[in-house]
Amino acid sequence: MGTIYDLAKKTGFSITTVSKALNNYKDVSDKTRAKILQAAAEMDYLPNAHAQSLSTKKSWAIGVMFSEANEVGMKHPFFNGIIESFRHATEEQGYDLIFASRNLRNRDMSYLEHFKHRAVDGIVVICSDRMDEQVQELMRSDIPIVVVDMDSANCSVVYSDNIEGARLAVNYLYELGHRKIAHIAGDETIDAGAARIKGYELAMQELDLPIRPGYLVNAGFFSVEEGKQAMERLLELDDQPTAVFVAGDQMAIGVIEAIHEHGLHVPNDISVIGYDDIEMIQYITPKLTTIRQDTDEIGEAAAELLLEQMTAKERLTERRVIPVRLVERASCAPVKQ
């Protein structure tokens, strides 16, 4: 295993050029970088991380914080998909991810203190809980940061177009002839939940449809069980809906289970449309029609915004709203006449 001096001698480039190529500086041509990386691979060259951080003033580490009211974290397929895309994009640029432990609270250390101790170059927050004081502290800090799944004017953010997604869902059901459309919502304290409620209400208003008593149900924090309980409440109504827009696919699984347990059929008796397009809903019966959030694009956009800030070594404020689209499967049908 050689040194950076050996690598410079082998390639014929200066130590500065070699260092820049290894650290992905933009002022090094692709041809030069490829030649240096090839030589590094042949020499089995591995830069010393501590020396590298001293010379570049960078730790080459990004802090990752999950903040969710239901503490599901990476177990939720939506968040898992985002962080996998983010990881791939940042690792390509030479960064490692450091995940903050939930046990920090027990050690009387905040996430901000932890990330400063680890000298991270930037932080990504996967957030559904805007009331989390630790998230607010991170957003007030001077460390480059991007927050995913929450809107804010105080830092760079990336989130799906939840209002438009809800409008797509309601309009799709309307086109199938449904007029009695209910919404099983995520909690309004969560940005995504509030935005999908707003989109539902806006679409119903645009279509001149009344939101009937009991048709807007708060199902909490997007779990299967909460979705099932919310659907039970709708099924108790004298004036039952013919279609239900559900704010999350996991909730929709519980919704379909409740409908079937009441001896009804999806979609012949009640149509159901979800939100997220997580992988498992392709394998339930019936396969779920849903609004697809592009986790790859969300993760890549978050990485791009954070890398831009870390390169500039300053906080930037930018909002990226990622489009959504309708995915038709088998859980919706024309209304019975």
C-alpha positions in Angstrom: 0.0 0.0 0.0 1.6 3.3 -1.2 1.4 6.8 -0.1 -0.1 9.8 -1.9 3.4 10.7 -2.9 3.9 7.3 -4.5 0.5 7.8 -6.3 1.6 11.2 -7.6 4.9 9.8 -8.8 3.2 6.9 -10.5 0.6 9.0 -12.4 2.9 12.0 -13.1 0.4 14.5 -11.5 1.1 16.8 -8.6 0.2 15.9 -5.1 -2.4 18.7 -5.2 -4.1 17.3 -8.3 -4.0 13.7 -6.9 -5.6 15.0 -3.6 -8.3 16.9 -5.5 -9.1 13.9 -7.7 -9.4 11.6 -4.7 -11.7 14.1 -3.0 -14.0 14.7 -6.0 -13.1 18.4 -6.6 -14.9 19.7 -9.7 -11.8 21.4 -11.2 -10.2 18.0 -12.0 -11.1 16.6 -15.4 -12.9 13.2 -15.7 -10.0 11.8 -17.7 -7.4 12.9 -15.0 -9.6 11.6 -12.2 -10.1 8.3 -13.9 -6.4 7.8 -14.4 -5.6 8.6 -10.8 -8.4 6.4 -9.4 -7.2 3.5 -11.6 -3.6 3.9 -10.3 -4.9 4.1 -6.7 -6.8 0.8 -7.2 -3.7 -0.8 -8.7 -1.6 0.3 -5.8 -4.3 -0.6 -3.2 -4.0 3.0 -2.0 -6.2 3.9 0.9 -6.0 7.5 2.3 -5.7 7.9 6.0 -9.0 9.2 7.1 -7.5 11.4 9.9 -4.9 12.9 7.7 -7.5 13.4 5.0 -9.8 15.3 7.3 -6.9 17.5 8.5 -5.9 18.4 4.9 -9.5 19.0 3.6 -11.1 20.3 6.8 -13.8 17.7 6.2 -14.8 14.6 8.1 -16.5 13.0 5.1 -19.3 12.0 7.3 -23.0 13.0 7.2 -25.3 12.7 10.3 -28.7 11.0 9.9 -31.5 11.7 12.2 -35.0 10.1 12.1 -37.7 11.9 13.9 -41.2 10.3 13.8 -44.0 10.5 16.2 -44.7 6.8 15.9 -40.9 5.9 16.2 -41.1 3.5 13.2 -37.9 4.8 11.7 -36.3 2.8 8.9 -38.8 0.0 9.3 -41.3 2.0 7.3 -40.7 1.2 3.6 -41.2 4.9 2.6 -38.4 6.2 4.8 -36.2 3.1 4.1 -36.4 3.8 0.4 -35.5 7.5 0.9 -32.4 6.8 3.0 -31.2 4.0 0.7 -31.4 6.5 -2.3 -29.7 9.2 -0.2 -27.0 6.8 1.0 -26.2 5.7 -2.6 -25.9 9.3 -3.8 -23.7 10.5 -1.0 -21.4 7.4 -0.9 -20.7 8.0 -4.6 -19.1 11.3 -3.4 -17.1 9.6 -0.7 -19.2 10.2 2.3 -20.2 7.9 5.2 -23.4 8.1 7.1 -23.6 8.3 10.9 -27.0 7.4 12.4 -27.9 9.1 15.6 -28.9 6.6 18.3 -32.2 7.1 20.1 -30.3 6.4 23.3 -28.7 9.8 23.2 -31.5 11.1 25.3 -30.5 8.7 28.0 -27.0 10.0 27.9 -28.1 13.7 28.3 -26.8 14.6 24.9 -28.7 16.3 22.1 -28.5 15.2 18.5 -26.8 18.5 17.7 -24.2 17.9 20.4 -23.7 14.4 19.1 -23.2 15.5 15.5 -20.9 18.3 16.5 -18.8 15.8 18.6 -18.6 13.6 15.5 -17.7 16.7 13.4 -20.1 15.8 10.6 -20.0 17.9 7.5 -23.8 18.0 7.2 -27.0 16.5 8.5 -30.1 15.0 6.9 -33.3 14.8 9.0 -36.0 12.4 8.0 -38.9 14.0 9.8 -42.6 13.7 10.2 -42.8 15.4 13.6 -42.3 19.2 13.3 -42.9 19.6 17.1 -39.7 17.7 17.9 -37.5 20.2 19.8 -34.3 18.4 18.7 -35.3 18.9 15.1 -35.9 22.6 15.7 -32.5 22.9 17.4 -30.8 21.3 14.4 -32.6 23.6 12.0 -31.4 26.7 14.0 -27.8 25.5 13.9 -25.1 26.6 11.4 -24.4 23.1 10.2 -25.5 22.4 6.5 -28.9 20.5 6.8 -31.7 19.2 4.7 -35.0 18.1 6.1 -37.1 15.4 4.3 -40.9 15.1 4.5 -41.4 18.5 6.2 -41.8 22.0 4.9 -39.9 24.9 6.5 -38.7 28.4 5.4 -35.6 28.1 7.7 -33.6 25.4 5.9 -33.5 23.3 2.7 -36.4 20.8 2.5 -37.5 18.0 0.2 -41.0 16.6 0.2 -43.7 15.1 -2.1 -46.5 17.2 -3.6 -49.0 15.9 -1.0 -51.7 18.4 -1.9 -51.7 17.4 -5.5 -51.5 13.7 -4.6 -54.7 14.0 -2.6 -56.4 15.8 -5.4 -55.3 13.1 -7.9 -56.9 10.5 -5.6 -60.2 12.2 -5.1 -60.5 13.1 -8.8 -59.8 9.5 -9.8 -62.6 8.3 -7.5 -64.9 11.0 -8.9 -64.2 9.8 -12.5 -65.3 6.4 -11.4 -68.7 7.8 -10.4 -68.1 8.1 -6.7 -69.7 11.0 -4.8 -69.6 9.8 -1.3 -65.8 9.9 -0.7 -64.3 9.7 2.8 -60.8 10.4 3.9 -58.8 8.4 6.5 -56.2 10.9 7.3 -52.8 11.0 9.0 -52.5 13.2 12.1 -52.7 17.0 11.3 -49.5 17.6 13.4 -47.6 15.8 10.7 -46.9 17.8 7.6 -47.8 15.0 5.2 -51.0 14.3 7.0 -52.1 18.0 7.1 -51.2 18.5 3.4 -53.2 15.5 2.3 -56.2 16.6 4.3 -55.9 20.0 2.6 -55.7 18.4 -0.8 -58.8 16.2 0.0 -60.8 19.2 1.1 -59.7 21.3 -1.9 -60.6 18.5 -4.4 -64.0 18.0 -2.8 -64.7 21.7 -2.9 -63.6 21.9 -6.6 -65.9 19.0 -7.5 -68.7 20.6 -5.5 -69.0 17.6 -3.2 -70.0 17.8 0.4 -67.8 16.3 3.1 -70.5 14.4 4.9 -70.6 14.1 8.7 -68.0 11.5 9.9 -66.3 11.2 6.5 -63.0 12.8 7.6 -61.3 10.5 10.2 -58.0 11.1 11.9 -56.2 7.8 12.0 -53.1 9.0 13.8 -49.6 7.9 12.8 -50.1 5.8 9.6 -50.1 2.3 11.1 -52.1 -0.7 9.9 -54.1 -1.0 13.2 -55.0 2.7 13.2 -56.2 2.4 9.6 -58.4 -0.5 10.6 -59.8 1.3 13.6 -60.6 4.4 11.4 -62.4 2.2 8.8 -64.5 0.6 11.6 -65.7 4.1 12.5 -66.8 4.7 8.9 -68.6 1.4 8.7 -70.6 2.4 11.8 -72.1 5.3 9.9 -75.7 5.1 8.6 -74.6 6.8 5.4 -71.5 4.8 4.5 -69.0 6.0 1.8 -68.7 4.2 -1.5 -65.0 5.1 -1.7 -62.2 5.9 0.8 -59.0 7.8 0.2 -56.4 6.6 2.7 -53.4 8.8 3.6 -50.9 5.9 3.7 -50.6 2.4 2.3 -50.0 0.7 5.6 -53.3 2.2 6.9 -55.0 1.1 3.7 -54.0 -2.5 4.5 -55.9 -2.2 7.8 -58.8 -0.5 6.0 -59.2 -3.4 3.5 -59.0 -5.9 6.4 -61.8 -4.1 8.3 -64.0 -4.0 5.1 -63.6 -7.7 4.5 -64.3 -8.6 8.1 -67.6 -6.8 7.8 -68.6 -9.1 4.9 -68.1 -6.4 2.3 -65.9 -6.5 -0.8 -63.2 -4.2 -2.1 -63.8 -2.8 -4.6 -67.3 -4.0 -5.4 -68.8 -2.5 -2.3 -66.2 0.1 -1.3 -63.3 1.4 -3.4 -60.0 2.1 -1.6 -57.1 4.2 -2.7 -53.8 4.5 -0.7 -50.7 6.7 -0.7 -47.0 5.9 -0.9 -46.8 2.8 -3.2 -44.8 0.7 -0.8 -43.8 -2.7 -2.2 -46.0 -4.9 -0.1 -49.3 -3.5 -1.4 -48.7 -5.2 -4.8 -49.2 -8.5 -3.0 -52.3 -8.0 -0.9 -55.8 -8.8 -2.2 -56.9 -6.8 -4.0 -53.7 -5.1 -5.2 -53.9 -1.5 -4.0 -54.4 1.5 -6.3 -52.3 4.3 -4.8 -50.5 7.6 -5.1 -46.8 6.9 -5.7 -44.1 8.9 -3.9 -40.8 8.7 -5.7 -38.4 7.7 -2.9 -35.5 7.6 -5.3 -36.0 11.1 -6.5 -36.6 12.4 -2.9 -33.4 10.8 -1.6 -31.4 12.0 -4.6 -32.7 15.6 -4.3 -31.9 15.6 -0.5 -28.4 14.4 -1.3 -27.9 17.1 -4.0 -29.1 19.9 -1.7 -26.9 18.8 1.1 -23.8 18.2 -1.0 -24.3 21.7 -2.5 -24.3 23.2 1.0 -21.3 21.2 2.2 -19.3 22.2 -0.9 -20.2 25.9 -0.4 -19.6 25.5 3.4 -22.7 27.5 4.1 -26.4 27.0 4.9 -28.7 27.4 1.9 -32.5 27.5 1.9 -34.2 25.8 -1.0 -37.5 23.9 -1.3 -37.8 20.8 -3.6 -41.3 19.5 -4.1 -41.3 16.1 -5.8 -44.2 15.2 -8.2 -46.4 12.2 -7.4 -48.4 10.0 -9.7 -51.4 7.7 -9.6 -50.8 3.9 -9.9 -53.9 2.0 -10.9 -54.4 -1.5 -9.6 -57.4 -3.4 -8.5 -58.8 -1.8 -5.3 -61.0 0.8 -7.1 -64.1 0.2 -9.3 -67.0 2.3 -10.8 -69.7 3.0 -8.2 -72.7 0.7 -8.2 -75.7 2.5 -9.6 
